[in-house]
Amino acid sequence: MKTAEIQQLFTLFEEAAVEFEGVECWSARELVPLFGYAKWENFAKVIEKAKDACQQVGNEISDHFPNVRKMVRLGFGSEREIDDILLSRYACYLVAQNGDPRKPQVAFAQTYFAVQTRRAELIEQRLLESERVKARAKLQETEKRLSGVLYERGVDDKGFAIIRSKGDQALFSLNTFQLKRRLGAPEKRPVADFLPTISIKAKDFAAEMTSVNVQQKELHGQISIEREHVDNNTAVRRMLLERGIVPENLPPAEDVKKVERRLKSEEKKAIQGKNTSKKHL
């Protein structure tokens, strides 16, 4: 395909995208000519094959191929309602994979939606990683604030470390050594650096409750505060278990420091890329 044809198809596919209940999708009827088909009936057969492929990998067809009705214009200004199917980005990818590969439009669509799907996956992954980094930073802030509150009530750094460790044992039903072994965390690194996001947030929630209750209950000394922190972590653990989440059985996450460095590096490259583009304008 020539560059002009590729650019034209790219523009047409971009313009055909619509939003349905907050999800980007494409009208199957409007994709008929974009995929190089002349008749809806022939394109509908390709969609059926795509639905089968969707179901075979365990996905719900209704999530990616919802049936809708749409109005089309006829001659002399009249309109008629017809059946249509809204295709998710993934559905479009499956349709392209099951289309006639001899058609240049189908070949383009295969690449276009493969790239689109991969880009969406990368965006989702980056958002999840960013959320985890933010959750870890929030936990650090909470624990720093809690440490200050406890210091005013007669608990030193060593006492705070013991209280935090007892809290972890209540939350994960494992002592610090056992938990680090399960996570594959180095001995001198904080456990939280290798926890999944939900576990980091669970620790943060328990620490926030301890900070509030220590002040409201006017607790002093390591013993009473330790009991409070253990109770709060036990309560958070109970809530997780009730929702079917066993925190110590969750898979370990990548070192959050590595994730943070990777995100900063990607952001730096993106900024440099923008600056380079500006120079060429």
N, C-alpha and C positions, 0 to 999 in steps of 0.2 A: 504494500500500500504506500501511496505517496504521502509526504508530510502533510500536504493540504487536506487530504482525505482523512488522515488520522486526527488532525486538529478539528475538522468539521464534526466527526463522529464523537470526539471527546466533548465538544460543546453541546451537541445534541443530547448525549447521555446526562451531562450535568444539568441541563435545563429541564430534562424530563423528570428529575427527582422531585418528589413531593414529601411532605411530612404528614404522617398519620399517627395520632396519639403519641406524638413526641418521637416517633421513629422514622428515619429516612427510608423511603421505599419508592417503587416505580409501578406505574399502571401497566399491567400486562398488555392491554389493548394498544397503548401508545408505543410499546416496545416492538410490536409486530414489524413495522417497517424498519426500525432501527436495527433489528436482527436480520434484516434482509428477506423477510417472509412476505408473501403477497396476500395470503389468506389466514384469517384468525384460526380456522379449523386446524391447519397444519402446525401453527405455533402452539395451539392448545395441546396437541399431542406431545410436544417437547416439554411443556409444563408438567404434564402427567408423569413423564419419565423423571423429571426433576423432583417431583413430590415423592416418588418411590425411593429415590436416592436419599432424600431428606429423612424419610422414615427408617430406612435401613441403618442409619447411623444413630438412631435413637432420638431424633429431634421431632417435636410436635409440628405437624404440617400446618395447623391453624396459626402457629406463631409466625410462620414465614410466608404462608400463602392464604391470607384471609380473603374470603369472598365478599365482594361489595357490588353495589349497583351504581351505575353512572348514567347521566343524561348525555345523549349525543344529538347533534344538530342534523336535521334532514333537509330536504329541499323546501323552498318557500318559507323558511323561518320556523318550521315545525321541529319538535324534539321527540325523542323516544328513549325510554330507559332500557339499558342493556346490562347483562352480567359482565363483571370485570373481576380481576384478581389483583390485589396489591402484593407486590413481590418485595421482600426484604432484600438487603444487599446480599445476604447469603443465598437467598432463593434465586436472585439474578445470576449469581455465580454458578449455581447448579443448573439453571436453564442454559447458560452459555456452554457448560461442559457437555450437555446433552443435545446441543444444537448441531446443525449441519456444518462440519468444520471446513467444507469447501466454500462456504460463504465468507467473504472477507469481513463482513460485519460481525459474524459470530466469532471469528478469530480475534477481532479487536475486543469484543465483549468479554471473551475469556480472560484476556490479559487485564482489561480495565477493571473487572470486578474482582479478580484475584488480587490485584494491587490494592483496591479499595478495602477488601476484607482484611488483608494483612495490615493495612494502615490503621483500620479501626481496632484491630487486636493490639497493635503497638500503643495506640493512644490509651486504650483501656489498661494495659499493663503499666504504662507510665503513671496514670492516675492512681492506680493501686499502690505503686511504689512510693509515690509522693505522699499518699495518705499515711503510709506506714512510717515514713521519715518524720512527718508532722506529729504523728501519735507518739513517737519516741521522744521528740523534743518536748512535747507537752508533758510527758511523764517525768522528764528531767526537771522541768520547772516545778511540777507538783511536789516531787521529792525534795527539791531544794527548799521550797516554801515550808514543807512539813518538817524538815530538819531544823529550820529556824524556829518553828513553833515549839518543837521538842527541846531545843537547846534552852529556851526560856523556862522550861519546866524540869530542868535538872538532868537532861539526857545528853551525853556527849556523843562524839562521832562513833565511837565503838558501840555504844548502846543503841544508836540509831541503826547501825549495820546489823546488829542482832535482831532488832525489832523488824527490820525489813526482811531478813532471812526467815524469821518465824512466820511472817505474813505470806511469803512465797510458798512455804511448806503447807500452810493452810489452804492456799489457792490451788496449788498443783499436786498436793498430796505426796510430794517428794522433797527431800532436803536439797539444799543448794548444790551439793556435790552430785547427787543423783540427777538433778535437773540439768546441770551442765553437761553431764555425760550423755544424757538423752539428746540434748540439742547439739552436741558436738562443739560446745563453746569452750574457748581457751580458759584456763584457770583464772587468769587475771582480768578477764573481760566481764562486764555486767551481763547477767542472764538476759536482760531485756533486749540487748542488741541482736539476739538470735530468736526472739519470739515472733510469732505471726501477729498481725495487727490487732486481732480481737483479744489476744492475751495481753498485749501491751495496754490496750484500753481497759481491760479488766483490772490490771494492776493499778492503773491511774485512778479508776473509779474508787477502788478500795482505799487508796492513799488519800484521795480527796475527802472521803467520808471520815477517815481517821483525823485529818486536819481539822475538819469542822467539829467533830465530836469531842476531841481533846480540849478545844476551846470552850465549847458549850457546856461540857460536863466539868470543866475546871480540873482536868486530870493532871497529876504530877508524878514524876518518877517513872523509871523504866518498867516496873512490873505492871502497873495499872494501864499504862499506854500500850505496852506489848499485848495485854489481854484485849484491849480495844481494837488494835490493828488486826489481831488474829480473828476476832469476831467479824470484822468487816470483810476480810478476805474469805472467811468461811461462808458469809452471806452471799458474796459475789459468786463463789464456786457453786453454791446451791442453786442460784439462779441459772447459771450456765448448764448445770446438769439437768435441770428441769426442761431446758430447751434442747436437750440432746447433745450438748457440747461437753466433751471431757477434755479440759484444757491440757492435761499432760499427754494426751494422745494425739494432739494436733501436730502435724509435721513441722520440723524446725524451718525457720526462714533464713534467707541469705543474710549475712552480716550487714546490718543496717548502715554501717560506715561505708562499706563498699557501694551499697545502693545510693547513698547520699553523694558520694564522689562521682558515680556514674551520671546521676541526674545533673549535677553541676557541670560536668564535662559536656554533656549533650546540650545544656543550655548555653554554655560558652561557645560551642561550635555553631549553634543556631544564630547567635548574635553576630559572630564573625561572618557567617554566611550572608546575613542581612546587610552588614556593612560593606562586604565585597560587592554585593548586588548594587548597592547605592552608588559605589564608585564608578560602576560601568554605565550608569544612567547618563 
